[in-house]
Amino acid sequence: MQLEAYISDLLYRYECVIVPEFGAFLTQTTSAKINERTHSFYPPKKVLSFNQQLKHNDGLLANYIADVEKTPYEDAVKKIAKRTKALKSSLLEGEIIRFKNIGNVSLNKDGNLTFEPSYHLNYLTNSFGLTQFVSPNITREVYKKEVEAIENVVPITITSEKRKARPYLKYAAVAVIALSIGGFMASNYYVGQIEQHNQLAQEEANTQLDNKIQEATFIINNPLPTITLNVAKQSGNYHIVAGAFRIEENSTKKLKQLVALGYNARKFGKNKYSLHQVVYSSYETRLEAQRSLYKIREEHNNDAWLLVQKLN
């Protein structure tokens, strides 16, 4: 089983992919960067990291493997456990585990896992097709110095004899200035007339609108009673999934059960596999969602898992 291939697929869509009893691969989005010294431009990307404290199975990796390989969920869990056991044995023997396009994992002197991320693949889908590039240095100052050198060698001068030889240029310049001033004044006058006309038209339209509103105003002697509905709108990109059902009636049944138990449950629509999802609730932060997930697993459903997805 190519475990790293499945992890790599999930890193495009999720911020956390947990390998049960081994650790979690995390992603964090960083903005574009510029190296002024080397004139290099770097696009936005997802930075990879590893946390060996997150080992509990959240169902994400196992569900994905079961769907791709068309096997039961329990078989997928057993395959992951078998591969994880082999990875731990290799680490104890001093080997470096290389996850293709993800990074290398090894043991340090203290017996803790260390992770060296790979930079060959950008998991940020919004940056698809963008690569690093280097812009050549601009040589604007060099050209400026060359022009100044040419001006010093070949100066441009106008002698008094040439001015006297062409007296009509003086009168032509005066005529151009007079026409420019006249055109400017005429333009200002025309613009002023247009603004005044627009202002009068706007005032007339406002008056007509006020009259129509007054004509349409009426009074109801016996108005209906006011009803106030308090609707709690859920928000956040972190959702605890209770289950996904191929038949919508089963998802409705599951939703009623959770609401009866006091959960703020709701339907979350279909996923890419056309399964109807039901979630316990949605949360603004990952920490808040993780705390609720642990509590739900202890008290109600050990198979609940965390989904990271933006609300439509």
C-alpha positions in Angstrom: 0.0 0.0 0.0 1.4 3.4 -1.1 0.5 5.2 2.1 2.4 8.4 1.1 0.3 8.7 -2.1 -2.9 8.7 -0.1 -1.5 11.3 2.4 -0.4 13.5 -0.4 -3.8 13.4 -2.0 -5.5 14.5 1.2 -3.0 17.3 1.9 -4.4 19.2 -1.1 -7.8 19.4 0.6 -7.2 19.3 4.4 -4.9 21.0 6.9 -4.4 17.9 9.0 -3.9 14.3 8.0 -3.4 11.9 10.9 -1.7 8.5 10.5 -3.1 6.5 13.4 -0.5 5.6 16.1 2.2 7.4 14.1 1.6 11.2 13.9 -0.1 13.9 11.9 1.1 15.9 8.8 0.0 19.5 9.0 -0.1 22.3 6.5 -0.1 26.1 7.0 -0.6 28.6 4.2 2.0 31.3 3.7 1.9 34.3 1.4 4.1 35.1 -1.6 7.7 36.2 -0.8 10.4 38.3 -2.5 14.1 37.8 -1.9 15.5 41.3 -2.7 19.1 40.1 -2.6 18.6 37.4 -5.3 15.7 39.1 -7.1 13.7 35.8 -6.6 9.9 35.7 -6.4 8.1 32.8 -4.5 4.4 32.1 -4.9 2.0 31.4 -2.0 2.2 27.9 -0.7 1.4 25.4 2.0 4.3 24.8 4.5 4.4 21.2 5.8 5.1 20.2 9.4 4.7 17.0 11.6 3.2 16.5 15.0 3.8 13.1 16.7 1.4 13.9 19.5 -1.7 13.7 17.2 -2.0 9.9 16.8 -5.7 9.2 17.4 -7.6 7.9 14.4 -10.0 10.5 13.1 -11.2 8.3 10.3 -10.1 10.7 7.4 -7.2 8.6 6.1 -9.0 5.2 6.6 -12.2 6.4 4.9 -10.2 7.7 1.9 -8.3 4.4 1.5 -11.5 2.4 1.9 -13.1 4.4 -0.8 -10.2 4.3 -3.3 -9.4 0.6 -2.8 -13.1 -0.4 -2.6 -12.6 -2.2 0.7 -14.4 -2.1 4.0 -13.4 0.5 6.5 -12.1 -2.1 9.0 -9.7 -3.5 6.4 -8.3 -0.1 5.7 -7.7 0.5 9.4 -5.8 -2.9 9.6 -3.7 -2.0 6.5 -2.7 1.4 8.1 -1.8 -0.4 11.4 0.3 -2.9 9.6 2.2 -0.2 7.6 2.6 1.9 10.8 4.2 -1.0 12.6 6.7 -1.5 9.8 7.5 2.2 9.8 8.2 2.2 13.5 10.5 -0.9 13.2 12.5 0.8 10.4 12.9 4.0 12.6 14.2 1.9 15.5 16.8 0.4 13.2 18.1 3.9 12.4 16.5 4.2 9.0 15.1 7.4 7.5 11.5 7.1 6.3 11.1 9.0 3.0 7.5 10.0 2.1 7.5 11.0 -1.5 6.6 14.7 -2.1 6.0 15.1 1.7 9.3 14.8 3.5 11.6 12.6 5.6 11.0 11.3 9.1 13.7 10.0 11.4 14.5 9.5 15.1 16.8 11.8 17.0 19.1 11.0 19.9 16.3 11.6 22.4 14.0 9.1 20.6 11.7 11.7 19.2 10.6 11.9 15.6 12.0 14.7 13.5 10.6 15.8 10.2 12.3 17.5 7.2 9.7 18.7 4.7 10.0 18.3 0.9 9.7 21.4 -1.3 9.1 19.7 -4.6 5.3 20.0 -4.5 3.0 22.9 -3.6 -0.2 21.7 -1.9 -1.9 25.1 -2.2 -4.4 24.6 -5.1 -4.8 28.4 -5.6 -1.2 28.6 -6.6 -1.5 25.9 -9.3 0.8 26.6 -12.2 2.8 29.3 -10.3 6.5 28.6 -9.9 9.5 30.5 -8.5 11.2 32.9 -10.9 14.1 35.4 -10.9 13.7 38.9 -12.3 16.9 40.4 -13.9 18.3 43.5 -12.3 17.1 46.8 -13.9 19.9 48.8 -15.4 18.1 52.1 -15.6 20.9 54.2 -14.0 23.4 53.0 -16.6 21.4 54.3 -19.4 20.9 57.6 -17.6 24.7 58.1 -17.3 25.1 57.4 -21.0 22.5 60.0 -22.0 24.2 62.6 -19.7 27.5 61.9 -21.3 26.1 62.4 -24.8 24.5 65.7 -23.8 27.8 67.0 -22.4 29.5 66.2 -25.8 26.8 67.6 -28.1 25.1 70.5 -26.3 21.9 71.9 -27.9 22.0 75.7 -28.3 19.8 78.3 -29.9 21.6 81.4 -31.2 20.2 84.9 -31.2 20.6 85.2 -35.0 18.1 82.3 -35.5 15.6 83.9 -33.2 15.7 87.2 -35.2 15.5 85.3 -38.5 12.1 83.8 -37.5 10.0 86.6 -35.9 6.8 84.9 -36.9 7.4 82.2 -34.3 6.8 84.7 -31.6 3.3 85.7 -32.9 2.4 82.1 -33.5 3.2 81.3 -29.8 1.0 84.2 -28.7 -1.9 83.0 -30.8 -1.6 79.4 -29.4 -1.7 80.7 -25.8 -4.8 82.9 -26.6 -6.7 80.0 -28.1 -5.8 77.7 -25.2 -7.1 80.3 -22.6 -10.3 80.8 -24.6 -11.0 77.1 -25.0 -10.4 76.5 -21.3 -12.9 79.2 -20.3 -15.5 77.9 -22.7 -15.1 74.4 -21.4 -15.5 75.5 -17.8 -18.7 77.4 -18.7 -20.2 74.4 -20.5 -19.3 72.0 -17.6 -21.0 74.4 -15.2 -24.2 74.5 -17.2 -24.3 70.7 -17.3 -23.8 70.4 -13.6 -26.6 72.9 -12.9 -29.0 71.1 -15.2 -28.2 67.7 -13.6 -28.8 69.2 -10.1 -32.3 70.6 -11.1 -33.3 67.3 -12.7 -32.2 65.4 -9.5 -34.3 67.7 -7.3 -37.3 67.2 -9.5 -37.0 63.4 -9.4 -36.7 63.4 -5.6 -39.9 65.6 -5.3 -41.8 63.2 -7.6 -40.6 60.2 -5.6 -41.7 61.7 -2.2 -45.1 62.4 -3.6 -45.5 58.8 -4.8 -44.4 57.5 -1.4 -47.0 59.7 0.4 -49.7 58.5 -1.9 -48.8 54.9 -1.3 -48.8 55.3 2.5 -51.8 53.7 4.3 -52.6 52.7 7.9 -53.7 49.3 9.1 -56.1 49.5 12.1 -55.7 45.8 13.1 -52.1 44.8 12.4 -51.1 41.2 12.8 -49.0 40.3 15.9 -45.3 40.5 15.6 -43.5 37.2 15.6 -39.8 37.1 16.6 -37.8 34.0 15.5 -34.4 33.4 17.1 -32.4 31.5 14.5 -28.9 30.4 15.5 -26.7 30.4 12.3 -23.7 28.1 12.5 -20.4 29.3 11.2 -16.8 28.1 11.0 -14.8 25.8 8.7 -14.3 22.9 11.2 -17.2 20.4 11.3 -17.6 17.2 13.3 -19.1 14.5 11.0 -21.5 12.0 12.6 -21.9 10.0 9.4 -22.4 10.0 5.6 -25.3 8.1 4.1 -26.1 7.1 0.5 -29.9 7.2 1.2 -31.1 10.6 2.3 -33.9 9.2 4.5 -31.2 7.6 6.7 -29.4 11.0 7.1 -32.7 12.6 8.1 -33.2 9.8 10.7 -29.7 10.3 12.1 -30.3 14.1 12.3 -33.5 13.6 14.3 -31.6 11.3 16.7 -28.8 13.8 17.3 -31.2 16.7 17.8 -33.2 14.6 20.3 -29.9 14.1 22.3 -29.4 17.8 22.4 -26.7 18.3 19.7 -26.8 21.3 17.4 -26.8 18.9 14.5 -27.6 19.7 10.8 -27.2 18.3 7.3 -24.1 19.3 5.5 -25.1 18.4 2.0 -23.5 15.8 -0.3 -19.8 15.1 -0.5 -17.9 14.3 -3.7 -19.0 10.6 -3.4 -22.7 11.7 -3.4 -23.1 10.7 0.3 -25.4 12.8 2.5 -23.4 14.1 5.4 -24.7 14.9 8.9 -22.6 16.9 11.4 -22.8 17.4 15.1 -21.9 21.0 14.9 -19.5 23.5 13.3 -16.7 25.5 14.9 -14.6 28.6 14.2 -11.2 27.2 15.4 -9.5 23.8 15.2 -8.8 23.7 18.9 -12.5 24.1 19.8 -13.5 21.5 17.3 -10.8 19.0 18.5 -12.1 19.4 22.1 -15.7 18.7 21.1 -14.5 15.8 18.9 -12.8 14.1 21.9 -15.8 14.6 24.1 -18.2 13.2 21.4 -16.0 10.1 20.9 -16.0 9.4 24.6 -19.7 10.0 25.2 -21.5 9.0 22.0 -19.7 8.0 18.8 -16.2 6.7 18.6 -16.2 6.9 14.7 -16.9 10.7 14.6 -14.3 12.6 12.6 -13.3 16.2 11.8 -14.0 17.7 8.4 -12.3 21.0 7.4 -14.3 22.7 4.7 -15.6 26.3 4.0 -19.3 26.9 4.4 -21.1 27.8 1.1 
